[in-house]
Structure formats: C-alpha cells, structure tokens
C-alpha cells in the first residue's frame, strides 16, 4: 500500500525543517557576504541557497493536490476544482499565494468556508481569515474554469482526433490548475477527470477507478502516493490503443498509442521493460506504481512526467530511432522526478543525469562502441557550444528557464558524471549513485547534496572537481609534444593547457604505443604547463592522451625532435 497522509506530512515537514536549517546555517556563517567574497575565500556558489528567483515559502508545505477536471465533447474550455492540502510549518501566515494563469476563479474556500481572494498576473492570493499555528493543516479549494492558454492542450492529434494533454515544463501547470508551480515543493496528486466515454484517460500513479456517469461520459480517478514536482503532474485523454507488454518486479508497463500507430509504437517502445529492469538494478527501486509510455500531441520530443511519460506523436515511427529518448525519459523517473532539483539553475541534476544514464543503458545492452559514440557526440556538442557562448553549467544569470535546455545542462552534465566515474572507479561511483538515490528519493536537492554523498563514498574532497566542472566555464585544451631520448630510453611528454580560462586540475592517462604493445602512465596536471619523463622498454611510435576518452578536453599531440 502507499504511504498514509500522516507519513507524507511527516516527510514533508522534515524536508522543510532541513531546508530551513541549511539556509539558516548558511546565513549564520556567511551573513550577507557578497558572492565575490565567498569565491575569494575558496567557496563556490554551489554552497549558496537556491536563488532562481521563485518566491519560496519556508512556512508552508503543500502536501497534496486533488484535481477534478471536466472536459467536454467540443471546445477548449474546462471546468476545474483543485483541493490543496497544506501544512503550516510556522504560525502567522494570513495569505497563501498560488500560481494560476488567466482562468476564471468562481469560488475559493478555506476549511470549508468561503474565503476572500485576489487573482491577477498569474497569482491567486487566498486570504486566511482564521489564524493557523505550526503543525496545522489547511484545506483550500479553488473552483475555476475557462480555456487554458498553455499547459493543457485540447486539440486534434495528428490523425485529426480530439485529444487532451498536459505539458507543464517548466512552470506551465499554473495554466490549468492552481498550486506552487516550482519543483522546490513536491506533493502527492490525484486526478478525477470526467471526459467523453470514448476517451481513455492516463495520469500519474495508479488508476483507482473508471466509472460511467452517463452513456456519453466517464469519470477516471488516478492517484500517486509519491510526492512529485508540479511540472510532472499530468493527464492525457484521447482514443488510445493500450498495449500491456508485461511488468518488472510488479511494476506494470503499458503503451498508450493512437490506434493508427499501435504497431509502430509497440516496436519503438519494445525495450522499455529492459530499461526499467536495468535502471532498477543499477540505481535502486523504481519509485512509482506503473510505467506508462504515452503518445501525445505536445511540444517536447519526450517529457518525463512521473510514471506517465509523454512522447511526441511524430516520434512514433516504428524505426526505433527514438530509443535514446525513451531511455533518457525512463532514467528521469529516478533523477528529475524522484530526486528533483530544488532550484532551476541546478537542472543538470535532472538533465545531465538522464543524458548519462540514458547512454549507460546502451553501454550495457549494445556494447561499448555505441556508448562511446554517444559520449563523443556529447563532447562535440559541448565543444561547439563553448566556442560560440562559453558558460558554466550552473549559470544563475539565466532568467528565461527555456534557455536552461542547453548543451551544458544536458551533454556537459552527462560528461561530468562520466568523468566522475573515471575518477572514482566503477564500484565507488555506482555505490555513490545508489547512496544518492536512497538518501534523497522523493526529495529535492542541490548540487552540494550530490557532491557531499560522492565525497563520503570516495573518502576524499571533491570540491576542486565540482568547482571546475560545474561552476566554471570552459574545458581543457591541451597541446602535447613528446620526444624520445634514445640514450636514456626515456620519453619526455610536455603538456600545456592553452584555453583562455584558468588551468584545470586534470588526472590524465598517457598511453605509449610500440608495436602491438601499449604502456600506460597516470599523470595529473595542476599547472598550466608540465613536463613528464618516463623510462620505457622501447621507443613509442605514438603517444595517446586519454585513450579511453574519460575526459572533456581537446588534445593535440605531435612528436618533436629530442
């Protein structure tokens, strides 16, 4: 059975207390010291509290949403009623601000009584006429209606059939239900959707019931017991052909496909159960009640909505060309949906993880060659992007959230994980990943949380690693020259970092190729330039730098006269 409401309340309260303690501790230690001063002191912005601009409420925790929707046979209008269960983490609050787009609010109640409210500029401010103390729970019900301008799309699908699909990322859930439209405050959710009887309705969690309310209308009730971010709270309603290929350890897998694409979608999604099994074994238990892969008429090629992944209707081709997207979105169920960034500027914890773990499936299933091809493409994207617009992964200067969907959060984030794996070794790295998931399942995190877990597993400080790869722009560009001293049977290798950014600390493998033999040496660059000398059994005909391609770097190697 799922967690009780009391258990959800207890976990959310603990999460809020930890968050408040962390922020208070940072303020106590550093006060209002400017970030520039913290950098001089050797600290990074990774130790700062979340600062993506969203106004957080430290004294309120949204525990649960109950979203009831009426969808008609025609038109784009909806009628909705959203019940919000909130816990007061401190007393004294008299207004609850919620995000809600330009829909018409008919009525708001608090604790069963009509309550005053103001609605403008995508904010619904609900006034509390009673006083609430720490630990109290409050039930707010908002009744509303109208045509959503975004977030919930009621339109013909590619076959011309009426369909309804939510598409929330990053902050567009507000256009069809009121709430805290930011991932810092996760909650459980249930949907009760009344729609045409011919429609199948899919949403997060498990289906509790589907009931005819008239010959023309059907009510479907879905609920998830795991807290998820609002951007992952979705419904889809259309005429589907539902395929149920099996399950993994009691987790049912299903495909919701438009009837005209049933065969193509079954082919495209064929390895999804294998992916579910792989990630469960590698990371930890799957966090949700089901895994549904849904063909949808929405904007993204794939959207990782918790337990109900939506894929662009045009990506279903029967060619399996979107398998990498399928793996990416399934990996998101662990990282992004269950372990969620609490600040948008730490998006790499979602997208970088899904990029890398998406590739890891193919390393296991298809072999090293495909995996290394995927890593090479990521490297090329990052290098090309860096030439045009150098920037760090953590970039608080970005204010348009869609600009975060860039090569740094995706490809470079994935490469950071790959480099960390190379640094730590497979055993420690994957043990650390499992620790991270177990520690923060169903919670929110910042980069410092991941760093702390991996440092504990490795037993070494990793501040230098995260500083140069997350909080700084660029990557190493290394000029390598080598020569052979025949008198001494010695090779000399000179490595010089030529990038405009400051030098990187770089553990590097050098491989010396002689005939069909290869000798390897490990070195570490800490300065702009360094020379290394090694005794070898024979003169090398070639010197390889980072032969196993662990590093995000550009290296140019040439032989010179000794």
Buried (B, 14 or more C-beta within 10 A) or exposed (E): EBBEBEEBBEBBBEBBEEBBEBBEEEEEEBEEEEBEEBEEEEBBBBBBBBEBEBEBBEBBBBBBBBBBBBBBEEEBBBBBBBBBBBBBBBEEBEEBBBBBBBBEBEEBBBBEEEBEBEBEEBBBBBEBEEEBEEEBBBBBBBBBBBBBEBBBBBEEBBBEBBBBBBBBBBBBBBBBBBBBBBBBBBBBBBBBBBBBBEBBBBBBBBBEEEEEEEEEBBBBBBBBBBBBBBBBBBBBBBBBBEBEBEBBEEBBBBBBBBEBBBEBBBBBBBBBBBBBBBBBEBBBEBBBBBBBBBBBBBBBBBBBBBBBBBBBBEBBEEEBEBBBBBBBBBBBBBBBBBBBBBBBBBBBBBBBBBBBBBBBBBBEBEEEEBBBEBBEEBBEBBBEBBEEEBBBBBBBEBEEBEEBEBBBBBBBBBBBBBBBBBBBEEEBBBBBBBBBBEBBBBBBBBBBBBBBBBBEBBEBEBBEBBBBBBBBBBBBBBBBBBBBEEEEEBBBBBBBBEBEBEBBEBBBBBBBBBEEEEBEBEBEBEEEEBEBEBEBEEBBEEBBBBEEEBBBBBBEBEBEEB
